[in-house]
Amino acid sequence: MSERSTTGFESAWDLASTIPGWLTEDQARLLFDSAQDLPDAPVLLEIGSHQGKSTIVLATAAHARGGRVVAIDPFVEGRLFGGASTRSKFERNVETAGLAGTIELVADYSTRARPAWDRPIDYLYIDGKHDYWTLSDDLKWAAHLPEGAPILVHDCYSSVGVTLGVLAHVLPSRNISYERRAGSLALFRVGRPSARDRARIVREVPWWLRNVAVKVLLRLRLRAVAARVFGHEGPYDPF
Ligand SMILES: C[S@@+](CC[C@H](N)C(=O)[O-])C[C@H]1O[C@@H](n2cnc3c(N)ncnc32)[C@H](O)[C@@H]1O
């Protein structure tokens, strides 16, 4: 990795790591690194921004290349996501990062914004609503990407809805190939997959089943069993 990108990542993660959210450092690095080969002035589209943890990582990478991030999030109400107060935190965090001018916020549902969208994008990050139908719709944003562009999917192998969507739409796709993952953040690219690429998706299925089993055990308050049987430490779902 070049000096510029290492420095950029570390300064982004210094701030992003203090923001509540669902992104490990390895995953943030994968988001950042996969934005390094984009054309100049790239447009990175993020679905699901929450308080801006991942947005700041993406916007740091975009800013270095004269580009920007389109951040789509309706800031849904409820205990998990926090609603309007989360939007205020998002705005404060991107301001603190000095990246407000690099980020265009679309405060809407991805499924509502997509049909009218007519601009090209260079990078797609999907981390919005995790049900099968929304994930299936979110994958359609890939129609705006050029050949070779990255598609990143969070919780790709830890959420029932997301994984079923990937198995239904990406596995048989002739235009999306699987590259690698950091935890459950998977990197795909626009391009014809080989049989080996497809087989590598199938080989992740046991790991997905393990993560679902861990989630069930945590719901049943059997944290000790999840630790003993699956080596999963802590109260949080695997992601
Ligand atoms: C798991 S969080 C995103 C985490 C964020 N990427 C981070 O790094 O912390 C999911 C977010 O998706 C948003 N969301 C829910 N439904 C959505 C939809 N249909 N379109 C876009 N965002 C959605 C929620 O408001 C929430 O902020």
The ligand as an SDF file (V2000), in Angstrom:
LIG
                    3D

 27 29  0  0  0  0  0  0  0  0999 V2000
  -26.1550   -1.2770   10.2560 C   0  0  0  0  0  0  0  0  0  0  0  0
  -26.5850    0.4150   10.1240 S   0  0  0  0  0  0  0  0  0  0  0  0
  -25.3270    1.0970    9.1080 C   0  0  0  0  0  0  0  0  0  0  0  0
  -24.0120    1.1550    9.7960 C   0  0  0  0  0  0  0  0  0  0  0  0
  -22.9980    2.0460    9.1680 C   0  0  0  0  0  0  0  0  0  0  0  0
  -22.6610    1.6420    7.8120 N   0  0  0  0  0  0  0  0  0  0  0  0
  -21.7610    2.0780   10.0520 C   0  0  0  0  0  0  0  0  0  0  0  0
  -20.6460    1.8910    9.5960 O   0  0  0  0  0  0  0  0  0  0  0  0
  -21.8980    2.2880   11.2560 O   0  0  0  0  0  0  0  0  0  0  0  0
  -27.9620    0.3710    9.0510 C   0  0  0  0  0  0  0  0  0  0  0  0
  -28.5020    1.7150    8.6560 C   0  0  0  0  0  0  0  0  0  0  0  0
  -29.3670    1.5060    7.5590 O   0  0  0  0  0  0  0  0  0  0  0  0
  -30.4100    2.4360    7.6430 C   0  0  0  0  0  0  0  0  0  0  0  0
  -31.4970    1.9300    6.8160 N   0  0  0  0  0  0  0  0  0  0  0  0
  -32.5550    1.1460    7.1580 C   0  0  0  0  0  0  0  0  0  0  0  0
  -33.3320    0.9190    6.0830 N   0  0  0  0  0  0  0  0  0  0  0  0
  -32.7310    1.5520    5.0400 C   0  0  0  0  0  0  0  0  0  0  0  0
  -33.0340    1.6670    3.6650 C   0  0  0  0  0  0  0  0  0  0  0  0
  -34.0990    1.0780    3.1120 N   0  0  0  0  0  0  0  0  0  0  0  0
  -32.2110    2.4230    2.8920 N   0  0  0  0  0  0  0  0  0  0  0  0
  -31.1090    2.9970    3.4060 C   0  0  0  0  0  0  0  0  0  0  0  0
  -30.7580    2.8900    4.7080 N   0  0  0  0  0  0  0  0  0  0  0  0
  -31.5590    2.1750    5.5010 C   0  0  0  0  0  0  0  0  0  0  0  0
  -30.7200    2.5990    9.1200 C   0  0  0  0  0  0  0  0  0  0  0  0
  -31.3340    3.8460    9.3680 O   0  0  0  0  0  0  0  0  0  0  0  0
  -29.3030    2.4600    9.7130 C   0  0  0  0  0  0  0  0  0  0  0  0
  -28.7440    3.7330    9.9380 O   0  0  0  0  0  0  0  0  0  0  0  0
  1  2  1  0
  2  3  1  0
  2 10  1  0
  3  4  1  0
  4  5  1  0
  5  6  1  0
  5  7  1  0
  7  8  2  0
  7  9  1  0
 10 11  1  0
 11 12  1  0
 11 26  1  0
 12 13  1  0
 13 14  1  0
 13 24  1  0
 14 15  1  0
 14 23  1  0
 15 16  2  0
 16 17  1  0
 17 18  1  0
 17 23  2  0
 18 19  1  0
 18 20  2  0
 20 21  1  0
 21 22  2  0
 22 23  1  0
 24 25  1  0
 24 26  1  0
 26 27  1  0
M  CHG  2   2   1   9  -1
M  END
$$$$
